[in-house]
Structures are given as structure tokens and as C-alpha cells.
Amino acid sequence: LRGLVSKAFSPSVLDEMRRRIQRFAEALVERLRGVGTFDIAAQYASPLSIQTITGILGVRAEDVDAVCAWSTAIGDGINLRMDATAIEDASESTVHLSRYFRGLIAQRRARPEDDLLSSLIAARDRDDRLSEEELLSMCIQLIFAGYETTASHIASGVLALLRHPEQLALLRRRPELIGRAAAELMRYDSPVQTAAVRRPTADVELGGRLIRAGEPVIAFIGSANRDAEVFSDPDRLDIEQARSSVVFGGGLHACVGAALARIEGEIAIGTLVRVPTLELVSEDVEWRPHVVLRGPRAVHVRV
């Protein structure tokens, strides 16, 4: 399944996506400069992120808002603090997305286009490598993973820089640091806070606690990325350091869209912070009450 998706993130495709994201980011910034006061999360990070991933999959422009709303509802439904309403909304949104992609799959099967969905359909029809349910699940997973996490990274990354003016000034003086800066901002405020549930195959003792075989375990990525045994001064933001993290997982579980996510973060953050008069409206920022996905509800700034 990963092999089928990876063709969407080849070097040539990523180069084209880089140009497309850069144009979109610059257009958004130019439009928002004229507004004066705006919300980075809702008016910059979210539209840039959702337009990127829906463009790769071939979602129709008129359907992007609905797909975005369904994806958000699914994200709310995987919160470890979820309530019955959130679970119901997430289930309904999954049904809506499934129906939508069933229709889009039928259209692409009849008239293939130059997008990832057409490539996945062709692989399934020719080699029977994807069942219909696998194809639907892959589309929903790509939309969800490619939108929520990247949007949160952009919003929280710019917020962290505005709260650390010396780091922001350094990045403005040395824009070539944007790659390290984006990686450090992901480590500093991980957009995904937990890994998926794991179950050990044998009893294991960890941190003085016995975990029995088959018991569910949730590892906290956000905690790992602030581990004092791995990072010196882990709570300090330092964009000059090339500190590795586990934001994108590793091994067999490494994020298949990591390269695209890095490009989006670098371009979106680097483009916005070039505005020299960007400043926070208020230091009081409310964070999304979510155990799995971390991000600010809103980041109000003014130019």
C-alpha cells in the first residue's frame, strides 16, 4: 500500500508541489497583509494545507470545503477525551467521505486524470492490489493525515517564533535556516502527540511498570521530543540546531508524506515570517483540547 502511494511523492512531483505551494503561500500572504488583523490558523495554515493535499488527490475545487469539514470531524473523533457526540460526528463524516470518494473513484475510473487517485485506481484495476475498501481507506487517511497535522504545524510554528523574537530575528537574517527551523518547531510543538496503540508480544518492564503481553500501550511522541536524556535543554527553542525527532515515526511506520509535510512547513512558515511587521494581537492563545493532535484554535496577528 505504501508503495502505491509513494509515487505521489517522487522528486519531480515534489518539485512541482513546491512551486505550487510557494505561489499559494505568497498569494495568501499578500491578501492577508491588506486585511491588517487575521487568524493564522483559519485564514492561512488551514487553506494552504487542505488545498495542497486535495490537489494531490484530485478533489474538485467546489468540494474542498466539505472535505475539510469532514476531515476535521474525524480528527475530533480520535481524541482520547472524545465524547459520544464527537464519536457520532466522526462516524458520520467517515460515511460522507466514503460516499464522496466512491463517486470520485467512479469518475476517475471512467476518465483518468493526472492525480494520485487515478494512479491508485489504475494499480487496483490492473493488478488487483487494492480492494475497494482499501482504496477508500487510503483516500480518507491521506486527506486526514495530510491536512490536520500540517495545518497545526504551520500555526503553532509561527506562534512559537513570534513568542521567541530572538529566534524570529535570526531566521529573518538567515533565511537559509528555514529547513532546520521547521524541523525544530515540529520537535518543540509536535502536531501529533501520540503514536497509534501498540501491544507488546511479551511481558516487558518499562519505567518500573510491568506491561503484560497484549495490553494496549500509547507512546507519547510529544514527550519523546522533549526527552532530557536525548536533547540538551529540551524546552528551549533553537533553530540553529539540527535536532532529530520522532514526529514522523520511523522504520516501517515512517510517515509516507513526510517530505511533502516538510516542504509545506518550510514554505508556509518561511513566507509568512518574512513580513517584518507581523506581531501577536494577544499572548493569550487557546489550544485545541485534544490529546492526540496538538494545535492552537486560533493565532490572531496583525500586520
ABEGO torsion letter per residue (X at the ends): XAAAAAAAABAAAAAAAAAAAAAAAAAAAAAAAAAGBBBAAAAAAAAAAAAAAAAAAGBBAAAAAAAAAAAAAAAAAABAABBAAAAAAAAAAAAAAAAAAAAAAAAAAABBBBBAAAAAAAAAAAAGABBAAAAAAAAAAAAAAAAAAAAAAAAAAAAAAAABAAAAAAAAABAAAAAAAAAAAAAABBABABBBBBBBABBBBBGGBBBBBGBBBBBBAAAAAABAAABBGAABBBAABBBBBAAAEBEAABBAAAAAAAAAAAAAAAAAAABAABBBABABBBBBBBAABBBBABBBBBX
